[in-house]
Each structure stands twice: as C-alpha cells, then as structure tokens.
Amino acid sequence: MKKYKIKIDPEALADIQDIANWYNKAQAKLGKRFQVTATEKINHLS
C-alpha cells in the first residue's frame, strides 16, 4: 500500500488549538481529549 505524507496548514493547526482551548473552558481536559482524537484520526489517514 502506498503511503502518503499528510500536510496540515498552520492555520488549521491554530484552529485545532483554538477548539481545544474552547473545549477546555467547557470541561476540564476535554480539549486534550479532542486534540488526541484529532491527531489519531489525522495519523490514520497516512
């Protein structure tokens, strides 16, 4: 199976961080869970 390199725009990374911060304000550690899940899904693409 061919592997692909995933490129994420810096603005997209900033958006993910902003979302994580918003989630953390709503509930402690929820933003961290979001970041971990997003990272896992992105890594699964490759």
Distance bins in CASP14 RR format, pairs under 12 A and 6 or more apart:
PFRMAT RR
TARGET T0000
AUTHOR 0000-0000-0000
RMODE 2
METHOD distances of the structure
MODEL  1
1 46 0 0 0 0 0 1 0 0 0 0 0
2 46 0 0 0 0 0 1 0 0 0 0 0
3 43 0 0 0 0 0 1 0 0 0 0 0
3 45 0 0 0 0 0 1 0 0 0 0 0
3 46 1 0 0 1 0 0 0 0 0 0 0
4 42 0 0 0 0 0 1 0 0 0 0 0
4 43 0 0 0 0 0 1 0 0 0 0 0
4 44 0 0 0 0 0 1 0 0 0 0 0
4 45 1 0 0 1 0 0 0 0 0 0 0
4 46 1 0 1 0 0 0 0 0 0 0 0
5 42 0 0 0 0 0 1 0 0 0 0 0
5 43 0 0 0 0 0 1 0 0 0 0 0
5 45 0 0 0 0 0 1 0 0 0 0 0
5 46 1 0 0 1 0 0 0 0 0 0 0
6 12 0 0 0 0 0 1 0 0 0 0 0
6 13 0 0 0 0 0 1 0 0 0 0 0
6 39 0 0 0 0 0 1 0 0 0 0 0
6 41 0 0 0 0 0 1 0 0 0 0 0
6 42 1 0 0 1 0 0 0 0 0 0 0
6 43 1 0 0 1 0 0 0 0 0 0 0
6 44 0 0 0 0 1 0 0 0 0 0 0
6 45 1 0 1 0 0 0 0 0 0 0 0
6 46 1 0 1 0 0 0 0 0 0 0 0
7 13 0 0 0 0 0 1 0 0 0 0 0
7 42 0 0 0 0 0 1 0 0 0 0 0
7 45 0 0 0 0 0 1 0 0 0 0 0
7 46 0 0 0 0 0 1 0 0 0 0 0
8 14 0 0 0 0 0 1 0 0 0 0 0
8 15 0 0 0 0 0 1 0 0 0 0 0
8 16 0 0 0 0 1 0 0 0 0 0 0
8 17 0 0 0 0 0 1 0 0 0 0 0
8 38 0 0 0 0 0 1 0 0 0 0 0
8 39 0 0 0 0 0 1 0 0 0 0 0
8 41 0 0 0 0 0 1 0 0 0 0 0
8 42 1 0 0 1 0 0 0 0 0 0 0
8 43 0 0 0 0 0 1 0 0 0 0 0
8 45 0 0 0 0 0 1 0 0 0 0 0
8 46 0 0 0 0 0 1 0 0 0 0 0
9 15 0 0 0 0 1 0 0 0 0 0 0
9 16 0 0 0 0 0 1 0 0 0 0 0
10 16 0 0 0 0 0 1 0 0 0 0 0
10 17 0 0 0 0 0 1 0 0 0 0 0
11 17 0 0 0 0 0 1 0 0 0 0 0
11 18 0 0 0 0 0 1 0 0 0 0 0
12 18 0 0 0 0 0 1 0 0 0 0 0
12 19 0 0 0 0 0 1 0 0 0 0 0
12 38 0 0 0 0 0 1 0 0 0 0 0
12 42 0 0 0 0 1 0 0 0 0 0 0
13 19 0 0 0 0 0 1 0 0 0 0 0
13 20 0 0 0 0 0 1 0 0 0 0 0
13 35 0 0 0 0 0 1 0 0 0 0 0
13 38 0 0 0 0 0 1 0 0 0 0 0
13 39 0 0 0 0 0 1 0 0 0 0 0
13 42 0 0 0 0 0 1 0 0 0 0 0
14 20 0 0 0 0 0 1 0 0 0 0 0
14 21 0 0 0 0 0 1 0 0 0 0 0
15 21 0 0 0 0 0 1 0 0 0 0 0
15 22 0 0 0 0 0 1 0 0 0 0 0
15 34 0 0 0 0 0 1 0 0 0 0 0
15 35 0 0 0 0 0 1 0 0 0 0 0
15 38 0 0 0 0 0 1 0 0 0 0 0
16 22 0 0 0 0 0 1 0 0 0 0 0
16 23 0 0 0 0 0 1 0 0 0 0 0
16 31 0 0 0 0 1 0 0 0 0 0 0
16 32 0 0 0 0 0 1 0 0 0 0 0
16 34 1 0 0 1 0 0 0 0 0 0 0
16 35 1 0 0 1 0 0 0 0 0 0 0
16 36 0 0 0 0 0 1 0 0 0 0 0
16 37 0 0 0 0 0 1 0 0 0 0 0
16 38 1 0 1 0 0 0 0 0 0 0 0
16 39 0 0 0 0 1 0 0 0 0 0 0
16 41 0 0 0 0 0 1 0 0 0 0 0
16 42 0 0 0 0 1 0 0 0 0 0 0
17 23 0 0 0 0 0 1 0 0 0 0 0
17 24 0 0 0 0 0 1 0 0 0 0 0
17 31 0 0 0 0 1 0 0 0 0 0 0
17 32 0 0 0 0 0 1 0 0 0 0 0
17 34 0 0 0 0 0 1 0 0 0 0 0
17 35 1 0 0 1 0 0 0 0 0 0 0
17 38 0 0 0 0 0 1 0 0 0 0 0
17 39 0 0 0 0 0 1 0 0 0 0 0
18 24 0 0 0 0 0 1 0 0 0 0 0
18 25 0 0 0 0 0 1 0 0 0 0 0
18 31 0 0 0 0 0 1 0 0 0 0 0
18 34 0 0 0 0 0 1 0 0 0 0 0
18 35 0 0 0 0 0 1 0 0 0 0 0
19 25 0 0 0 0 0 1 0 0 0 0 0
19 26 0 0 0 0 0 1 0 0 0 0 0
19 30 0 0 0 0 0 1 0 0 0 0 0
19 31 1 0 0 1 0 0 0 0 0 0 0
19 32 0 0 0 0 0 1 0 0 0 0 0
19 33 0 0 0 0 0 1 0 0 0 0 0
19 34 1 0 0 1 0 0 0 0 0 0 0
19 35 0 0 0 0 1 0 0 0 0 0 0
19 37 0 0 0 0 0 1 0 0 0 0 0
19 38 0 0 0 0 1 0 0 0 0 0 0
20 26 0 0 0 0 0 1 0 0 0 0 0
20 27 0 0 0 0 0 1 0 0 0 0 0
20 29 0 0 0 0 0 1 0 0 0 0 0
20 30 0 0 0 0 1 0 0 0 0 0 0
20 31 1 0 1 0 0 0 0 0 0 0 0
20 32 1 0 0 1 0 0 0 0 0 0 0
20 33 0 0 0 0 1 0 0 0 0 0 0
20 34 1 0 1 0 0 0 0 0 0 0 0
20 35 1 0 1 0 0 0 0 0 0 0 0
20 36 0 0 0 0 1 0 0 0 0 0 0
20 37 0 0 0 0 0 1 0 0 0 0 0
20 38 0 0 0 0 1 0 0 0 0 0 0
20 39 0 0 0 0 0 1 0 0 0 0 0
21 30 0 0 0 0 0 1 0 0 0 0 0
21 31 1 0 0 1 0 0 0 0 0 0 0
21 32 0 0 0 0 0 1 0 0 0 0 0
21 34 0 0 0 0 1 0 0 0 0 0 0
21 35 0 0 0 0 0 1 0 0 0 0 0
22 30 0 0 0 0 1 0 0 0 0 0 0
22 31 1 0 0 1 0 0 0 0 0 0 0
22 34 0 0 0 0 1 0 0 0 0 0 0
22 35 0 0 0 0 0 1 0 0 0 0 0
23 29 0 0 0 0 1 0 0 0 0 0 0
23 30 1 0 1 0 0 0 0 0 0 0 0
23 31 1 1 0 0 0 0 0 0 0 0 0
23 32 0 0 0 0 1 0 0 0 0 0 0
23 33 1 0 0 1 0 0 0 0 0 0 0
23 34 1 0 1 0 0 0 0 0 0 0 0
23 35 0 0 0 0 1 0 0 0 0 0 0
23 36 0 0 0 0 0 1 0 0 0 0 0
23 37 0 0 0 0 0 1 0 0 0 0 0
23 38 0 0 0 0 0 1 0 0 0 0 0
24 30 1 0 0 1 0 0 0 0 0 0 0
24 31 1 0 1 0 0 0 0 0 0 0 0
24 32 1 0 0 1 0 0 0 0 0 0 0
24 33 0 0 0 0 1 0 0 0 0 0 0
24 34 0 0 0 0 1 0 0 0 0 0 0
24 35 0 0 0 0 1 0 0 0 0 0 0
25 31 0 0 0 0 1 0 0 0 0 0 0
26 33 0 0 0 0 0 1 0 0 0 0 0
26 34 0 0 0 0 0 1 0 0 0 0 0
27 33 0 0 0 0 1 0 0 0 0 0 0
27 34 0 0 0 0 0 1 0 0 0 0 0
29 35 0 0 0 0 0 1 0 0 0 0 0
29 36 0 0 0 0 0 1 0 0 0 0 0
30 36 0 0 0 0 0 1 0 0 0 0 0
30 37 0 0 0 0 0 1 0 0 0 0 0
31 37 0 0 0 0 1 0 0 0 0 0 0
31 38 0 0 0 0 1 0 0 0 0 0 0
31 39 0 0 0 0 0 1 0 0 0 0 0
32 38 0 0 0 0 0 1 0 0 0 0 0
32 39 0 0 0 0 0 1 0 0 0 0 0
33 39 0 0 0 0 0 1 0 0 0 0 0
33 40 0 0 0 0 0 1 0 0 0 0 0
34 40 0 0 0 0 0 1 0 0 0 0 0
34 41 0 0 0 0 0 1 0 0 0 0 0
35 41 0 0 0 0 0 1 0 0 0 0 0
35 42 0 0 0 0 0 1 0 0 0 0 0
36 42 0 0 0 0 0 1 0 0 0 0 0
36 43 0 0 0 0 0 1 0 0 0 0 0
37 43 0 0 0 0 0 1 0 0 0 0 0
37 44 0 0 0 0 0 1 0 0 0 0 0
38 44 0 0 0 0 0 1 0 0 0 0 0
38 45 0 0 0 0 0 1 0 0 0 0 0
39 45 0 0 0 0 0 1 0 0 0 0 0
39 46 0 0 0 0 0 1 0 0 0 0 0
40 46 0 0 0 0 0 1 0 0 0 0 0
END
